[in-house]
Amino acid sequence: MGALLGIKRFGRTLLLAFALLPAAVASGYAEQPSPQEAIPSWVNWLNAGLPFDFELTGLDVEGGYRDIDGRRSSAKFQEYRVLEESPFLDHLRLSLETKDKRRYIDFTAIDSFKQDQSYLFRVGQYGDYDLEIFWDQVPHLLSTTGRTLFSTTHEDSTSFLTLPAGVASTVQGATPAARASVLGGFLANAAPVDLSFLTSKAGFRFKYALSESLGMGVRYTYTEKDGTIPFGAGFSSPGGNIVELPAPLFHRTHQVEVKTEYARPGWNVGLGYAASIFDQGIKNIVFDNPLSATNTPTASARGRTTMDPSNHAHNVFLSGGVSLPLRTRITGKFSYGWRFQDQTFVSHTINPALAANPQLALPRRDLDGDIRTALVTVNATSRPLAALPLTLNGGYRFYDFDNRSSEIEFPAHTVRDTSLTVDTRVNAPYSYTKHNAHLDASYPLLNDLHFKLGYEWERWDRDSKVREVPTSDEHFLKTSVDYSPLDWLLLRTAYRRSWRDISAYNTQAHESHVVQDIEGDEFSLNLQGQSRLLRKFDEADRTRDRVEILASITPFEALNFTTTYSLLRDDFDHSSLGLQESWGWSLGGDVTYSPFSWLSLFVNYMREEFKYDQLSRSRPVISNVSTATTPAAGCAFTNPTAAVSNVVCDFSDFNWRSLNRDKVDTYGVGADVSLIPKRLNFRLTYTFSDADTIINSFNPVTPTSGTVAQQTSAKAVRYPLSNTNLHTLIAALRYNLTSNWSLKGEYRFEQFREKDWSTDAIGQSGLTNLPPTTDTFLGARFLQNYDAHIGAFTLRYQF
Amino acid sequence: MKKRDTVVALLPLLAVALLVGWACSRVSSPPTGSEAPHAQGASAASAAAPRPRWTGSPPNAKYVGSESCLTCHEESTQRFHKTKMGRIMSVNPRTVQEQRGCESCHGPGGPHVDTEGGAIETLTTFKKGAEPVEAQNATCVNGCHEKGEHTFWKGSTHESRGVACVSCHKVMESVSDRSNLAKPTAIEVCSQCHQTRRAQLQRSSHMPLREGKISCSDCHNPHGTATQAMLREDSVNENCYTCHAEKRGPFLWEHAPVIESCTNCHEPHGSTNARLLKVRIPRLCQQCHVETRHPTNPYDPTTGSRYVINRGCINCHQKIHGSNHPSGFAFTN
């Protein structure tokens, strides 16, 4: 241990020494002339021996040692990257060309030998063909605090997550009141689990110009994701226990695209085929129930869940453009796609006490999933009159999503392996069609003042059996002004207002299709389904305003100031419940100033706010009430003809409103300084991002109806503030030792701070500041504070 | 009201910036670069002279060949020849336009050479304010860059708003690894105008753009496409499926808003909420779910309710993008 500390201390001292070296050396070399570009003599020697007439034309390699200090166990620190206290190869770029400069070979390696490495190899002949072969890895670290009792084994395409022997039986044997603490006792000894996955991509691209007019290209990409992710599962109906699993993730995707294009002056046409094959490596997950070691019709020792099914998609497309008289160009695309999915269904339940029930027999082996998509789009741009600089642009777009998958009637189902419910449910293959059309006219009112006015129309035709709104039409009026009266000034403004009108809103469309028989009649459905007052925001009547402004001022070449403002406001003025209004706006600016050739400075700032105002209603249900009793005012039996029925209550004073607001400030400042021209450069950047999420929920009127328990459930409160902020400071000094060699010392400081009410106190048994529950969590914090001081020294060679 | 105040307060700032810009433009000297408009080494007096109005090449202007350009523009020509386009034009020109080298883009150099560096107004220089953007872009597009990725340029958002090719691309030297971008990365290029997107990259929930693993152009084709927002694929979802093919289905139990657009719930450019969600769970789900029982309760998170802590609704409804389990209609398995 002592030796390890000694090595670390030595490493840090060495790093500091190297970091200071450039400054020390700089003073000595300050008077020397700046380095000149030169081909090193060893390259000439090497080139003499390279085969196929190739010669090395460029080499850029940089590597060094990195040291890190601080609290950095947070997953956010290394979310998509690998930073270690170790030697590292930052990049390697190698370029070769034949002596006649017709052919080339390039090789690039970035972050080699680490899990975020990428490699690219290119070979080709300028203007004729180009072949790229690539391999790239992206880690995704989700959490470093996850712990679990489950251990994982695999058999065929099923993963088994099992608990240590005796856990479930002991918990089951405890009294109901003691179960949580008994389970909590086991969970306290849960082992750490790595919640991360690695995405690896490999493939090639090949482009070949068969002739001056004809070209073709092929692309293939293989993607593999491998790791462990948090996965929500559980037993019984809502209110039953949650079992958060460390689910194994392993799947592969093959993507192929082949296309060819023929182009002549004035017109071009392209034809292609693309396929994507998704191959799920883990189809099912079987997991133990921490609360039950036995199987009964109301409890299950094991649960089974499915991962996303394997599927494949194919697409053919034809696109092109043609230039016509009157300065007109027409472009278009037609594509037709197929998506298939026929993975064999698992049975409804793994619980042997339920599985034998004949009503759970599967009507079909698989979905026979089949979706067809079609796209037709045509655009025309014209300036019909030579004397009048009026430009017209119009187009039509048709996108059809036709879901031809089987509609399957399931006479019964199980609720997460713990109970059987007999009511017929039918899946709802959903189809829609979307039409867009637009016509814009733009005209230069003055030489530097361009004005554009346009109209756009968007129609959604949705399957009325599934979605609430069969047809909606949205009409847009849009205008923009681009003004550049002077070389140093550019103003761009755009405003768009749209109105979406819907044909009808059938609240129960989805339920009435899927749920064929819920307590016998439509009456109960209306009561227990969605509130009739709800209007879903993606379908509802809406008025939308969008504003965009950009001003760019460049009084002289060394100074630029660009500011942008954008606003997006949605008003759902006919929605009694649901989203009422949303606002999103941003305002910011960017200043870059390069007063001298050796100095450039920049400052930027952006303020963003997003507000969502939603109105909802707490709607309690009392189960199994005798219909001989009289329900309270505002409540009704869902099945009044039965002896026992559920009672649904709909109290207007149970409304609650939530103003959800995200407020973000982002700052950036930096400088590039050439301390000694072409010899010593200093770069400093600092960025700071501060984001607050505020959920301010309240009841417009105090809930007084119903029971005290119902009132308590209906009571809305302001949520604790959530905040994240990230400081990043990077200071880098690069010293060019010679024309080819340079040294760099870099210091990077990152500080991440967060407050998050949902996971800050999460443990394996729920929130750690509250008594344990019978739920089993991973205790995975996705956000965690970190501070990292990262020092790096690199040596670079390039020519 | 507060927001309105903020906006009102910032408007004078914009006015001041405009004023300062105007004032600076009055007192500053015009742009100078390594190569002044006329020729290298042009005097300060000639550089300060007002730029003649662009006329375009006269009808009978002659092409003089790239060798003539080398006389005065050797340094920039050398840099250009190291680019991919420079290599094609110099070693393997496939078309008449490519054979013209410098004059393929800048127009016939006859008048410029005949006047020993004058007649600058006859050339297309791609300098800001020198020629109309339409004329600059037409030089790039017509005959050379109007197929493939550029098929839908005409009528695209960027074209119709007068964005110049040279706003994003630097042709005369290689600044980026590919595509002759004006800055080293696509993010830096795009954020010149799309500043909000750059800020969004700093969010706690983001795709690996700032780590350099993906780029704006992986999803968008800035030259225009057949899909809104210049998305590369035929719909928003098909764009997302290129990386998230597992979400494609079709599933036995579909979640209709998911099928229509991932952006109903997600903000792909970065969010303060986990998993790039537009609104924090459970409020996001509660915008549409006003059924009876648990979806409609507002919940107090300090009580540790399993409906809101940890991953909220997803604690149980893990398969929210769709389920293929026969009993998965509630997206719980």
Interface residues (C-beta under 8 A of the other chain):
Chain A: K76 E79 Y80 R81 D100 K101 R102 Y104 T108 I110 D116 S118 Q125 Y126 G127 D128 D136 V138 H140 A209 E212 G215 T223 P230 F231 G232 A233 G234 P238 G239 I242 E244 H251 T253 Q255 E261 A263 P265 N268 G270 S276 F278 Q280 G303 R304 T305 T306 M307 D308 P309 N311 A313 N315 S319 G320 G321 R329 T331 G332 K333 S335 G337 R339 Q341 Q343 F345 V346 S347 H348 T349 L362 L367 G369 D370 I371 T373 L375 T377 N379 A380 T381 T391 N393 G395 R397 Y399 F401 N403 S405 I408 F410 H413 T414 V415 R416 R425 N427 A428 P429 Y430 Y432 N436 D440 S442 H450 K452 V466 R467 S480 D482 S484 L486 D487 W488 L489 R492 H510 V514 L527 Q528 G529 Q530 S531 L533 L534 K536 F537 D538 L550 A551 I553 T554 P555 F556 E557 L559 F561 T562 T563 T564 Y565 S566 L577 G578 L579 W583 W585 S586 L587 G588 G589 D590 N604 M606 R607 E608 E609 F610 Y612 Q614 S616 R617 S618 R619 P620 V621 V648 W656 S658 N660 D662 V664 T666 T687 S689 A691 D692 T693 I695 S697 S713 A714 K715 A716 V717 Y719 P720 S722 T724 L726 F752 E754 W757 S758 T759 I762 G766 L767 L770 T773 D775 F777 A780 F782 L783
Chain B: K3 T6 V7 L10 L14 A17 L18 V20 G21 W22 A23 C24 S25 S28 S29 P30 P31 T32 G33 K84 R87 I88 S90 V91 N92 P93 R94 T95 E98 K128 G129 G143 E146 K147 G148 T151 F152 K154 G155 S160 R161 G162 D177 Q192 C193 H194 Q195 T196 R198 A199 Q200 Q202 R203 S204 P208 E211 G212 K213 A226 T227 Q228 D234 S235 E238 Y241 T242 C243 A245 E246 K247 R248 G249 P250 F251 L252 W253 E254 A256 P257 I259 E260 S261 N264 S271 T272 N273 A274 K278 V279 R280 R283 Q286 Q287 C288 H289 V290 E291 T292 R293 H294 T296 N297 P298 D300 P301 T302 T303 G304 R306 V308 I309 N310 R311 G312 I314 N315 C316 H317 Q318 K319 H321 G322 S323 N324 H325 P326 S327 G328 F329 T332 N333
